[in-house]
C-alpha cells in the first residue's frame, strides 16, 4: 500500500490462542535520551521530606479494565469507560467525576477485559478517542455490531463524535503474519504526534500512525511482544512492551523508535509494562501493572503488585519509593499522567490514585 511506511523490527507475528478473548491493548540507554534528565530515585521526594504519597482520588466505571487517560487543556484528568462508551472528566484536586462525551461504541464482549473507548488524547482543545473490539471476526466468527467501527473518533463541540480513521478495516486490509485471532486488531494506546496520532495494536503487534485526515500507515512491527503504552518526546517515540505470557520481568521493556530507525531498547526488567510517560523534571517513568495472575492471555496482574518506575540512564527500571524508602504499591495500574510534581495513576479497577511529592 502506498500509505504503508514501515521501519520494521520483525515481520514474524505470533498468533494469540486460548479459549477466551484475552488479547492486549500498553536499547541501550539513549545517549541523547531526548533531553530526559535521569534523576536518582532519592531526589524523587516531597519538599517536606515525606517522599511521594499515594492516596485514592476517585472511582468510576465498573471494574472492566479501564485503560486510557490524558490531561486535558483545562488541567483535568480525562479517562475512558469502555462499558458505557464514554469519556469522563475527573477534577485533579477534588476527585469529582463528570461526563464529558458519550455515544461512542461500547465494548462487544461483556466478559472481556478490554474494548470500546480505550484511550483519549487532546489535539489543542479537541478530544480524540480510540475505540477497539466493538466489531470484527474472532477466529472467523463475526462479533459485535457491524455498524460499530473500531477506530479513531473526534469529539465535536456539540458532544457528538465523528469517525476519523477506520483502524479496524485498515487492519483487515493489512493483516499481520501469520493468521491472527481478531482480524480488526486490539488497539490499545493513543498519543498525539506531529500532524496526527500514534496508536499501538497489542494483538497485531505494531505501531500505527494516523494523519489528521484519517490516513493510516505502519510505523513499526514487532514479534509477539504486545506493545502497549506510548509517549513522544521530540522525534522519539517510546513504547512499552508487555511481553508474551507468562509476562516475565525480562520481557517487560521500554523501546524508543527514532525517525527512520529500528527500535532500540531503553530499559527492561519489570513485569507487565503497560505505560510510559514523561514526568517531573523531564524524567521518563514507566508503569508495571504487577505480577501476572496466570489466568490467561490478557488477564490482569495480581492485586497490589503494581509499581511506578523510573527509567534510568543505564537501562534500569527503579521503583519509586516513599520517605521511608519503601516502594510505592499500586493496585493493577494501567496508565499514568503527570501535572507538575503530581502523578495520576488509573487502575484497571476504575480507581484513580493521586501520587503527590514526586
VONUTOR-355687 format. One record per atom (N, C-alpha, C): x, y, z; residue in three letters. Coordinates in steps of 0.05 Angstrom, whole numbers, plus 32768, in hexadecimal, padded with zeros to 4 digits. Atoms other than C-alpha are relative to their C-alpha. Layout:
VONUTOR-355687
XYZALA/...
end
This chain:
VONUTOR-355687
80117FE88000UNK/800080008000UNK/801180198000UNK/7FEF7FE88000UNK/801C80457FF0UNK/7FFF800F801AUNK/80017FF27FE7UNK/8005805D8034UNK/80107FF28016UNK/7FF480117FECUNK/802E80288058UNK/801E80048001UNK/7FE37FFC7FFCUNK/80728041806FUNK/80087FF08019UNK/7FFA80127FE9UNK/8094800E809CUNK/801E80028007UNK/7FE680047FF6UNK/80D2801180C6UNK/7FFE7FE58010UNK/800980197FF6UNK/80CB7FC780D2UNK/80157FF48013UNK/7FF0800F7FEDUNK/80E67FA3810FUNK/7FFF7FE37FF9UNK/8003801C8007UNK/80CA7F6080FBUNK/7FE67FFC7FF1UNK/80198007800EUNK/80977F4280CCUNK/7FF57FE6800BUNK/8008801A7FF5UNK/80907F0380F6UNK/7FEC80058016UNK/80157FFC7FECUNK/804E7F08811AUNK/7FF87FE6800DUNK/800980187FF2UNK/80377ED7814FUNK/7FE280038005UNK/801D7FFE7FFBUNK/7FED7EC78152UNK/7FF97FFD801EUNK/800A80047FE5UNK/7FC67ECC8193UNK/7FEE7FE78000UNK/801080177FFEUNK/7FA47E8D81ABUNK/7FF28000801AUNK/800D80027FE6UNK/7F777E7781E3UNK/7FE280017FFDUNK/801D80028002UNK/7F2E7E6A81F1UNK/7FF2801A8004UNK/800D7FE67FFBUNK/7F1F7EB28207UNK/800C80167FF0UNK/7FF57FE9800DUNK/7F277EF481E6UNK/800F80118014UNK/7FEF7FF17FEEUNK/7F617F0F820FUNK/801880087FF0UNK/7FEA7FF68010UNK/7F8C7F3581DEUNK/8005801D8006UNK/7FF87FE77FF5UNK/7FB17F7581EDUNK/800580167FECUNK/7FFA7FE98004UNK/7FAD7FBC81E9UNK/80177FF08016UNK/8004802E8001UNK/80037FF68218UNK/800E80197FFCUNK/7FEA7FF1800EUNK/816E7FF881D7UNK/8012800A8016UNK/7FEE7FF37FEDUNK/81A2800B81FCUNK/7FF5801C8005UNK/800A7FE67FFAUNK/8195804D821DUNK/800780137FEAUNK/7FFB7FED8015UNK/818F808581EBUNK/80138015800AUNK/7FED7FEC7FF7UNK/81C980B481EEUNK/7FF3801B8002UNK/800D7FE67FFEUNK/819E80EF81DFUNK/7FE77FFE8012UNK/801780047FEEUNK/816480D18207UNK/7FEC80157FFDUNK/80137FEB8007UNK/813A810581E5UNK/7FFE80158016UNK/7FFE7FEB7FECUNK/815181378218UNK/7FF27FF9801AUNK/800B80097FE6UNK/8135810D8251UNK/80167FFF8014UNK/7FEC80007FEBUNK/815B81188291UNK/7FFA7FE98013UNK/800480167FEEUNK/816480D882B8UNK/80088008801CUNK/7FFB7FF87FE5UNK/815D80E98301UNK/80037FE88012UNK/800080157FECUNK/817180BD833BUNK/7FE57FFE800EUNK/801A80047FF5UNK/8134809F835BUNK/7FFD8010801AUNK/80017FF27FE7UNK/814680C1839DUNK/7FF7801D7FFCUNK/80087FE58005UNK/81398104837BUNK/7FE180027FFEUNK/801D80008005UNK/80F080F0836EUNK/7FF28001801BUNK/800B7FFD7FE5UNK/80D8810B83B1UNK/7FF1801B8002UNK/800D7FE77FFBUNK/80A9814083CAUNK/801280128010UNK/7FEF7FEC7FF2UNK/80C6818083E6UNK/80007FFC801EUNK/800180037FE3UNK/80AF816E842CUNK/800E7FE7800AUNK/7FF080177FF8UNK/80D9812F842BUNK/7FF07FE68003UNK/801080197FFDUNK/809E80FE842DUNK/80047FEE7FE9UNK/7FFE80108018UNK/80AC80E683E7UNK/7FE47FFD7FF3UNK/801A8003800EUNK/807580D483B5UNK/7FEC7FF18011UNK/8017800B7FF1UNK/803180C383D3UNK/7FEA7FF97FEDUNK/801680098011UNK/7FFA809B83B2UNK/7FE68001800FUNK/801A80007FF4UNK/7FB180A983C1UNK/7FEB7FFC7FEAUNK/801580038014UNK/7F718093839DUNK/7FF2801B7FFBUNK/800C7FE68007UNK/7F5280CE8378UNK/7FE37FFD7FF7UNK/801B8003800BUNK/7F1580B38353UNK/7FFC7FE37FF7UNK/8007801A800AUNK/7EF18075833BUNK/7FEA80027FECUNK/80147FFE8015UNK/7EC9806A82FCUNK/7FFF7FE57FF1UNK/800280188010UNK/7EB3803482CBUNK/7FF67FE9800FUNK/800B80197FF4UNK/7EA47FEC82DCUNK/80147FEA8001UNK/7FEB80147FFDUNK/7EE67FC882E7UNK/80037FEF7FE7UNK/7FFE800F801AUNK/7EEA7FB5829DUNK/801880097FF0UNK/7FE77FFA800DUNK/7F327FC6828CUNK/8000801C7FF3UNK/7FFC7FE58009UNK/7F3380118286UNK/801D80037FF8UNK/7FE57FFD8009UNK/7F7180258260UNK/800A801C7FFCUNK/7FF37FE78009UNK/7F7D80688240UNK/7FF980188011UNK/80047FE67FF1UNK/7F8580AD825FUNK/801180157FF3UNK/7FF07FEA8009UNK/7FA080F1824EUNK/7FF980198011UNK/80057FE77FF4UNK/7FA68137826AUNK/7FF580137FEBUNK/800C7FEE8014UNK/7F7781678246UNK/800B801C8001UNK/7FF77FE58001UNK/7F8381AF8233UNK/7FF980108019UNK/80087FF27FE7UNK/7F6081C48274UNK/800E7FF58018UNK/7FF1800B7FEAUNK/7F90819B829FUNK/7FF37FEA800EUNK/800E80167FF3UNK/7F5D816782B2UNK/80087FE57FF3UNK/7FFA801B800AUNK/7F65811B82A9UNK/7FE77FF67FF1UNK/8015800B8010UNK/7F3C80FB8272UNK/80057FE27FFDUNK/7FFD801E8001UNK/7F2F80AF8271UNK/7FEA7FF57FEFUNK/8014800E8011UNK/7F0A807D8246UNK/7FF17FEB8010UNK/801080157FF4UNK/7ED2804F825AUNK/7FF57FEF7FE9UNK/800780118017UNK/7ECC80158228UNK/7FE57FF48002UNK/801B800C7FFDUNK/7E8C7FF98245UNK/7FEA80157FF8UNK/80147FEB8005UNK/7E66803B8241UNK/8004800D7FE5UNK/7FFB7FF2801AUNK/7E86805181FFUNK/8003801E8005UNK/7FFF7FE47FF7UNK/7E9A80928221UNK/801C80098007UNK/7FE87FF47FF5UNK/7ED180C28235UNK/7FF780118018UNK/80077FF27FE7UNK/7ED080DF827CUNK/801680148007UNK/7FEE7FEC7FF5UNK/7EF0811D829BUNK/80037FFD801EUNK/7FFB80037FE3UNK/7F10811782E0UNK/801080188009UNK/7FF27FE97FF4UNK/7F2381558308UNK/80187FF58010UNK/7FE8800A7FF3UNK/7F6B814A831EUNK/80038008801DUNK/7FFE7FF77FE4UNK/7F61816F8360UNK/7FEA7FF38011UNK/8017800A7FF0UNK/7F1C81588377UNK/7FF97FE37FFAUNK/8008801B8008UNK/7F1481168352UNK/7FE47FFF7FF5UNK/801B8000800BUNK/7ED0812B8338UNK/80007FF57FE4UNK/8003800D801AUNK/7EBB810182FCUNK/7FE8800B7FF2UNK/80167FF58010UNK/7E90811F82C5UNK/80027FF57FE4UNK/7FFF8009801CUNK/7E7C8108827FUNK/800C80157FEEUNK/7FF57FEE8014UNK/7EA281258245UNK/7FF57FFA7FE4UNK/800B8008801BUNK/7E8C80FD8207UNK/7FF57FE48003UNK/800C801B8001UNK/7E5F80C181FBUNK/7FF87FFA7FE4UNK/800A8007801BUNK/7E3F809D81C1UNK/80157FF27FEFUNK/7FEC800F800FUNK/7E7F807981ADUNK/7FF97FE28001UNK/8007801D7FFFUNK/7E7B802E819CUNK/800B7FF38019UNK/7FF7800F7FE8UNK/7E7F800481DCUNK/800D7FE67FF8UNK/7FF280198006UNK/7EA87FC581E0UNK/7FEC7FEA7FFAUNK/80128014800AUNK/7E8B7F8881BFUNK/7FFF7FE78013UNK/7FFF80187FEFUNK/7EA07F5381F2UNK/7FFD8007801DUNK/80047FF97FE4UNK/7E827F5C8237UNK/80157FF48013UNK/7FED800D7FEFUNK/7EB37F2A8255UNK/801D80057FFAUNK/7FE47FFA8007UNK/7EF17F448233UNK/80098018800FUNK/7FF47FEA7FF0UNK/7F207F748255UNK/800580197FF1UNK/7FF97FE88010UNK/7F277FA5821CUNK/7FEB80037FEAUNK/80127FFB8016UNK/7EFC7FC681E7UNK/7FF2801A8004UNK/800C7FE68000UNK/7ED5800481D5UNK/801580168001UNK/7FEB7FEB7FFDUNK/7EF8804681E4UNK/80167FF78013UNK/7FEA800A7FEFUNK/7F3D803481FEUNK/801580158005UNK/7FED7FEA7FFAUNK/7F65807581FAUNK/7FF5801A7FF4UNK/80097FE68008UNK/7F5C80BF81F0UNK/801880137FFFUNK/7FEA7FEC8002UNK/7F8A80F881DAUNK/7FF4801A7FF5UNK/80097FE6800AUNK/7F82814281CCUNK/8014800B7FECUNK/7FF17FF18014UNK/7F9B8166818EUNK/7FF5801D8002UNK/800B7FE67FF9UNK/7F9481AE81A5UNK/7FE97FFD8013UNK/801780027FEFUNK/7F4F81B481C3UNK/7FED7FEA7FF8UNK/80128015800BUNK/7F328179819CUNK/80097FE5800AUNK/7FFA801B7FF7UNK/7F2E813481BAUNK/7FFC7FEB7FEAUNK/800280178012UNK/7F3A80F58192UNK/80007FE68011UNK/800480187FF0UNK/7F2680B081ABUNK/80067FE77FEFUNK/7FF9801A800EUNK/7F42806B8198UNK/7FEC7FEB8009UNK/801480147FFBUNK/7F0D80358193UNK/80087FE67FF4UNK/7FF88019800AUNK/7F1B7FEB818BUNK/7FED7FE98009UNK/800F80187FF9UNK/7EFB7FA5818EUNK/7FE280068003UNK/801D7FFC8000UNK/7EB57FBD817DUNK/7FF37FF07FE9UNK/800B80108016UNK/7EAE7F94813DUNK/80187FF27FF2UNK/7FEB800E800EUNK/7ED57F648111UNK/7FFB7FE27FFFUNK/8002801D8000UNK/7EE37F1A810CUNK/80147FF48014UNK/7FF0800F7FECUNK/7EFD7EED8144UNK/80027FE37FF7UNK/7FFD801B800BUNK/7F1A7EAD8129UNK/7FED7FFA7FEAUNK/801180038017UNK/7EF17EB880EBUNK/7FE380048004UNK/801D7FFC7FF9UNK/7EAF7EC4810FUNK/7FFC801E8006UNK/80057FE37FFBUNK/7E917F0A810EUNK/7FF88005801DUNK/80097FF77FE5UNK/7E877F30814FUNK/7FFA801D7FFFUNK/80067FE47FFDUNK/7E6B7F728164UNK/7FEB800A7FEBUNK/80127FF38012UNK/7E417FA3813DUNK/800F80087FE7UNK/7FF17FFA8018UNK/7E587FA680F4UNK/8000801E7FF9UNK/80007FE38005UNK/7E457FF080F3UNK/8012800F8012UNK/7FEE7FF37FEDUNK/7E737FFF812DUNK/801D7FFD7FF5UNK/7FE57FFF800CUNK/7EB980128115UNK/801680028015UNK/7FE87FFE7FF0UNK/7EFB80058137UNK/801280167FF4UNK/7FEF7FEB800CUNK/7F248044812EUNK/800380188011UNK/7FFA7FE77FF3UNK/7F35808B813FUNK/7FE880137FFCUNK/80177FEE8001UNK/7EFB80BA814FUNK/8007801C800AUNK/7FFD7FE47FF7UNK/7EF981068156UNK/7FE78008800FUNK/80177FF67FF1UNK/7ECC8125818BUNK/7FFB801D7FF6UNK/80077FE6800BUNK/7EA88160816CUNK/7FF780138016UNK/80077FED7FECUNK/7E9781A18190UNK/7FE47FFB800DUNK/801B80067FF5UNK/7E4E818A8199UNK/7FFF7FE68010UNK/7FFF80197FF1UNK/7E65814981BBUNK/7FFC7FE87FEFUNK/800280178012UNK/7E58811D817FUNK/801B7FF67FF8UNK/7FE6800B8008UNK/7E8F80F28161UNK/80007FF97FE2UNK/7FFC8005801DUNK/7EAA80E8811BUNK/80177FED7FFCUNK/7FEA80138006UNK/7ED380AD8102UNK/8014800D7FEDUNK/7FEB7FF4800FUNK/7F1580C780E9UNK/800F7FEB7FF0UNK/7FF08015800DUNK/7F39808680D8UNK/7FF57FE58008UNK/800A801B7FFBUNK/7F1D803F80D2UNK/80177FED8003UNK/7FE980107FFBUNK/7F56801A80F2UNK/7FFA7FE27FFDUNK/8007801B8002UNK/7F307FD980F3UNK/80007FF67FE3UNK/80008008801DUNK/7F257FD780A7UNK/801C80017FF5UNK/7FE47FFF8009UNK/7F6D7FEC809BUNK/800E7FE78009UNK/7FF280187FF6UNK/7F847FB280C7UNK/7FF77FE77FF0UNK/800A80168011UNK/7F587F82809FUNK/800E80007FE5UNK/7FF47FFD801BUNK/7F757F9D805EUNK/801E7FFC8001UNK/7FE380037FFDUNK/7FBD7F998079UNK/80057FED8017UNK/7FFD80137FEAUNK/7FBE7F5980A2UNK/801E7FFA8006UNK/7FE580087FF9UNK/7FFD7F4580C8UNK/80037FE27FF9UNK/7FFA801C8006UNK/801E7F0280BEUNK/800A7FF28019UNK/80148010800FUNK/800D7ECB80CFUNK/7FE480098008UNK/801C7FFA7FFAUNK/7FC27EC780DAUNK/7FFD8008801DUNK/80057FF77FE5UNK/7FA97EEB8118UNK/7FE37FFA8008UNK/801B80077FF5UNK/7F6B7EE18144UNK/7FEB80157FF9UNK/80137FEB8005UNK/7F4A7F25813DUNK/800980107FE8UNK/7FF77FF38019UNK/7F4C7F4180F6UNK/8002801E8002UNK/80007FE27FFEUNK/7F3E7F89810BUNK/8014800B8013UNK/7FEB7FF87FEEUNK/7F767F8A813EUNK/7FF68007801BUNK/80067FF77FE5UNK/7F787FA08186UNK/801180188006UNK/7FF17FE77FFDUNK/7F8D7FE88188UNK/7FFF8009801DUNK/7FFD7FFD7FE3UNK/7FA67FFF81CBUNK/8005801C8009UNK/7FF87FE67FF7UNK/7FC7804381D2UNK/7FFF80147FEAUNK/80027FE98013UNK/7FBE808781B0UNK/80128016800AUNK/7FED7FEA7FF9UNK/7FF280BF81AFUNK/800080147FE9UNK/7FFD7FEC8015UNK/7FF581018189UNK/801C7FFF7FF5UNK/7FE78001800FUNK/802C81078156UNK/7FFE80167FEBUNK/80027FEB8014UNK/803E813E8123UNK/7FED7FF87FE9UNK/801480038016UNK/8004814480F1UNK/7FEF7FE78003UNK/801180177FFDUNK/7FDF810A8110UNK/80047FF2801BUNK/800180117FE8UNK/7FE180D18142UNK/80107FE77FFCUNK/7FF5801B8000UNK/800380908155UNK/7FEE7FEE800FUNK/801180147FF4UNK/7FDF80518168UNK/800F7FE68002UNK/7FF5801B7FFEUNK/7FF7800E8183UNK/7FEA7FEC7FFCUNK/801280168003UNK/7FD77FCD8170UNK/800E7FE8800FUNK/7FF380147FEFUNK/7FE77F9A81A7UNK/7FFB7FE47FF6UNK/8006801B800BUNK/7FCA7F5F817FUNK/800F7FFC7FE5UNK/7FF180028019UNK/7FE77F6D813AUNK/801D80098003UNK/7FE57FFA7FF9UNK/80277F84815CUNK/800D80157FEEUNK/7FF47FEB8010UNK/80347FC68139UNK/7FF7801B800BUNK/80077FE47FFAUNK/803380118140UNK/7FF7800D7FE5UNK/800C7FF38017UNK/80088038810FUNK/8001801F8003UNK/80027FE38000UNK/8008808180FBUNK/7FE680077FF1UNK/80197FF7800CUNK/7FC680A480EBUNK/8003801E7FFBUNK/7FFE7FE48006UNK/7FC780E780C7UNK/7FE6800E8009UNK/80177FF17FF8UNK/7F97811F80D8UNK/7FE87FFB7FEEUNK/801680068012UNK/7F6D810D809BUNK/7FFA7FE37FFDUNK/8008801B7FFEUNK/7F6A80C480ACUNK/80107FEC7FF1UNK/7FEF8014800EUNK/7FA180A48082UNK/80107FF18015UNK/7FF380127FEDUNK/7FC2806980A5UNK/80187FF37FF3UNK/7FE980108009UNK/8007804C809DUNK/800E7FF48018UNK/7FF380107FECUNK/8034801D80C3UNK/801B800B8007UNK/7FE67FF57FF7UNK/806E803980ECUNK/80137FEA8007UNK/7FEE80167FF7UNK/808A7FF9810AUNK/7FF07FE78004UNK/800D801A7FFAUNK/80797FAF810FUNK/80137FF08012UNK/7FF1800F7FEDUNK/80907F7E8144UNK/7FF97FE37FFFUNK/8008801C7FFBUNK/80907F358156UNK/7FEA80018015UNK/801680017FEDUNK/805F7F1E818BUNK/8009800C801BUNK/7FF67FF37FE8UNK/80747F5281BFUNK/7FEA8011800DUNK/80177FF27FF5UNK/80317F7581CBUNK/8007801D8006UNK/7FFB7FE37FFBUNK/803F7FC081C2UNK/7FE8800C800DUNK/80167FF47FF0UNK/80167FE981F3UNK/8002801E8000UNK/80017FE37FFCUNK/80248030820CUNK/8012800F7FECUNK/7FF17FEE8013UNK/803E806B81E3UNK/8006801A800EUNK/7FF87FE47FFAUNK/806380AC81EFUNK/8011800B7FEAUNK/7FEE7FF38014UNK/808480DD81C0UNK/800E8017800CUNK/7FEF7FEA7FF7UNK/80BD810C81CFUNK/801280087FE8UNK/7FF27FF88018UNK/80DA81358196UNK/7FFA7FED7FE9UNK/800580128017UNK/80E48104815CUNK/7FFF7FE38008UNK/8000801C7FF6UNK/80E580C68188UNK/7FE57FF78009UNK/8019800D7FF8UNK/80AB80978193UNK/80087FEA8014UNK/7FFA80147FECUNK/80AD806E81D3UNK/7FE87FED8002UNK/801580158000UNK/8086802C81D6UNK/80077FED8017UNK/7FFC80167FEDUNK/807D7FFC8210UNK/7FF77FE67FF4UNK/8007801B8009UNK/807A7FB28203UNK/7FF97FEF8018UNK/800980127FEBUNK/80527F84822FUNK/800F7FE57FFFUNK/7FF4801A8003UNK/80747F478213UNK/7FEC7FE97FFFUNK/801280178002UNK/80547F038204UNK/7FFC7FF3801BUNK/8004800F7FE7UNK/80377ED8823BUNK/80177FEC8004UNK/800B7FF97FE6UNK/804E7EC98271UNK/8008801D8009UNK/7FFA7FE47FFAUNK/80627F14826FUNK/801680028016UNK/7FEA7FFE7FEDUNK/80A47F0A8293UNK/800E801B7FFEUNK/7FF47FE57FFEUNK/80CC7F4782A9UNK/801380067FE9UNK/7FEC7FFB8014UNK/81027F3F8275UNK/7FF480077FE5UNK/800E7FF98019UNK/80CF7F46823DUNK/7FF1801B8001UNK/800B7FE57FFEUNK/80B37F878258UNK/801480157FF9UNK/7FEC7FEE800AUNK/80D67FBD8231UNK/7FF5801B7FF8UNK/80067FE6800CUNK/80D68006821EUNK/801280037FE8UNK/7FF17FFD8019UNK/80EA801181D6UNK/7FFE801D7FF6UNK/80017FE6800DUNK/80FA805081AFUNK/80017FFC7FE1UNK/80008000801DUNK/80E980598165UNK/8007801C7FF7UNK/7FF87FE7800CUNK/811080918145UNK/7FF780027FE3UNK/80087FFD801CUNK/810080AE8101UNK/80127FEF7FEDUNK/7FF380118014UNK/8112807C80C9UNK/80157FED800DUNK/7FED80137FF4UNK/8133804C80FAUNK/7FF07FEA800DUNK/800E80167FF3UNK/8123800A811AUNK/7FFE8005801EUNK/80047FFC7FE4UNK/810F80018162UNK/801A7FFB800FUNK/7FE980037FEEUNK/8143800A8198UNK/7FF67FFC801CUNK/800880057FE5UNK/813D7FEF81DEUNK/800B80158013UNK/7FF87FEB7FEDUNK/813E80268213UNK/80037FF4801CUNK/7FFF800C7FE5UNK/81307FFD8251UNK/7FEF7FE68000UNK/800F80197FFDUNK/81167FB98268UNK/80027FF6801CUNK/7FFD800C7FE6UNK/810A7F8F82A5UNK/7FE980038013UNK/80187FFE7FEFUNK/80C37F9982BEUNK/7FE97FF27FF2UNK/80158010800DUNK/80877F6C82B2UNK/7FE880127FF9UNK/80187FF4800AUNK/804A7F82828BUNK/8002801F7FFEUNK/7FFE7FE38005UNK/80627FC78276UNK/7FE980097FEEUNK/80197FF9800EUNK/80247FEB825EUNK/7FFE801D7FF8UNK/80017FE48008UNK/803380358259UNK/801B800D8005UNK/7FE87FF07FFDUNK/806B80688252UNK/7FF9801D7FFDUNK/80087FE48000UNK/806880B2825FUNK/80178011800AUNK/7FEC7FEC7FF6UNK/809580EF8267UNK/7FF3800E8018UNK/800A7FF47FE7UNK/808D810A82AEUNK/80108017800AUNK/7FF17FE97FF5UNK/80AB813D82DDUNK/801D80007FF9UNK/7FE47FFC8006UNK/80EF815982CCUNK/80087FF17FE6UNK/7FFB800E801AUNK/80E881398286UNK/800A7FE48003UNK/7FF9801C7FFBUNK/80F480F582A5UNK/7FEB7FEE7FF3UNK/80118014800CUNK/80D880B98280UNK/7FF87FEC8015UNK/800B80147FEDUNK/80AB808B82A9UNK/7FF27FEA7FF0UNK/800F8017800CUNK/808D80478299UNK/7FEE7FF58016UNK/8014800D7FEDUNK/8053802182B9UNK/80017FE27FFCUNK/8003801D8000UNK/80557FD882CBUNK/7FE57FF9800DUNK/801A80087FF4UNK/800F7FBB82D5UNK/80057FED8017UNK/7FFA80127FEAUNK/80307F878302UNK/80067FE47FF7UNK/7FFA801C8006UNK/80397F3C8304UNK/7FE87FF37FF4UNK/8017800C800FUNK/800E7F1782D2UNK/7FF27FEB8011UNK/801080127FEFUNK/7FD57EF082F2UNK/7FFF7FE37FF5UNK/7FFF801B800BUNK/7FDF7EB382C4UNK/7FE67FF67FF6UNK/801A800A8008UNK/7F967EAF82B0UNK/7FFF7FFA7FE2UNK/80008005801CUNK/7F9F7EB68265UNK/800B80187FF1UNK/7FF67FEB8011UNK/7FB37EE2822AUNK/7FF0801A8006UNK/800D7FE67FFCUNK/7FA57F2B823AUNK/7FF48003801CUNK/800B7FFD7FE5UNK/7F907F1D8282UNK/801180138010UNK/7FF37FEB7FF0UNK/7FA37F4E82B8UNK/80177FF68011UNK/7FEC80077FECUNK/7FDA7F5182EAUNK/7FF27FFA801BUNK/800A80047FE5UNK/7FD17F3B8332UNK/7FFC801B800EUNK/80057FE77FF3UNK/7FB57F71835FUNK/8018800A8010UNK/7FEC7FF37FF0UNK/7FE47FA28380UNK/801D7FF77FFAUNK/7FE580078008UNK/80227F8D8359UNK/800C80147FECUNK/7FF77FEC8014UNK/80277FCA832AUNK/80148013800CUNK/7FEC7FED7FF8UNK/805F7FFD832CUNK/800280177FECUNK/7FF87FE98010UNK/807080428312UNK/801F80007FFFUNK/7FE380048004UNK/80B7803E82F5UNK/800E80177FF3UNK/7FEF7FEC800DUNK/80EE806E82E3UNK/80117FF27FEBUNK/7FEF800B8015UNK/8110806082A1UNK/801B800C8003UNK/7FE57FF67FFAUNK/815A806682B1UNK/801180027FE8UNK/7FEE7FFC8017UNK/8194807A8285UNK/800F7FE77FF7UNK/7FF180198006UNK/81B380348287UNK/7FED7FE97FF9UNK/801280158009UNK/8175800F8270UNK/7FF17FF28017UNK/800E800C7FE9UNK/815A800082B6UNK/7FE5800D8004UNK/801B7FF77FF9UNK/8113800882CFUNK/7FFF7FFF801EUNK/7FFE7FFF7FE2UNK/8113801F8318UNK/7FE68009800BUNK/80197FF77FF4UNK/80D480218342UNK/8002801A800FUNK/80017FE87FEFUNK/80C180648360UNK/7FFA7FF8801CUNK/800480077FE3UNK/80C5806283ACUNK/7FF68018800FUNK/800A7FEB7FEFUNK/80A5808983E4UNK/8017800A8012UNK/7FEC7FF47FEEUNK/80C880B0841BUNK/800F7FEC8011UNK/7FF380157FF0UNK/80D880708441UNK/80107FED7FEFUNK/7FF180128012UNK/80F880508404UNK/7FF17FE87FF7UNK/801180178009UNK/80BE802083F8UNK/7FF580067FE4UNK/800B7FFD801BUNK/80A7801583B1UNK/7FE280078001UNK/801C7FF98002UNK/80658036839FUNK/7FF17FE87FF4UNK/800F80178009UNK/80327FFD8397UNK/7FE6800A7FF2UNK/80177FF8800FUNK/7FFC80068362UNK/7FF07FE87FF8UNK/801280168007UNK/7FC07FDA8353UNK/7FFA7FFF7FE3UNK/80048005801CUNK/7FC47FC4830BUNK/7FFD80197FEFUNK/80027FE88010UNK/7FD3800782EBUNK/80007FFB7FE2UNK/80018003801DUNK/7FC4801082A1UNK/800B80187FF1UNK/7FF57FE8800DUNK/7FDA80578291UNK/800880158015UNK/7FF77FEB7FEEUNK/7FFB809482B0UNK/8002801A7FF1UNK/7FFD7FE5800BUNK/7FF980DF82A3UNK/800C80118016UNK/7FF37FEE7FEDUNK/801F811882C4UNK/7FF7801D7FFCUNK/80037FE38000UNK/8010816082D6UNK/8014800A8014UNK/7FEA7FF77FEFUNK/804F818082F1UNK/800B7FE98010UNK/7FF480157FF0UNK/80668155832CUNK/7FEB7FEC800AUNK/801680137FF8UNK/8024812E8332UNK/7FFA7FED7FEAUNK/800780148013UNK/801580ED8310UNK/7FE37FF68005UNK/801B800B7FFEUNK/7FD080D08301UNK/80017FE57FF3UNK/7FFE801B8009UNK/7FCE808582FBUNK/7FE47FF47FFEUNK/801B800C8003UNK/7F90806282DFUNK/80037FE18001UNK/7FFF801D7FFDUNK/7F85801A82F4UNK/7FEC7FF27FEEUNK/8013800F8010UNK/7F627FE482CCUNK/7FE57FFD800EUNK/801980027FF0UNK/7F2E7FE48304UNK/7FEF80197FFEUNK/800E7FE68001UNK/7F1A802C82F5UNK/800680138016UNK/7FF77FEE7FEBUNK/7F3C804A8331UNK/801680117FF6UNK/7FEB7FED8008UNK/7F6680888325UNK/80108007801AUNK/7FEF7FF97FEAUNK/7FA180928354UNK/801080197FFAUNK/7FF07FE88002UNK/7FC380D48360UNK/801B7FFB800EUNK/7FE680037FF4UNK/800E80D2836CUNK/800D801B8003UNK/7FF57FE57FFBUNK/80278112838CUNK/801D7FFE8009UNK/7FE57FFD7FF6UNK/806E81288399UNK/80157FF27FEFUNK/7FEC800D8011UNK/8092810A835DUNK/801780147FFAUNK/
end
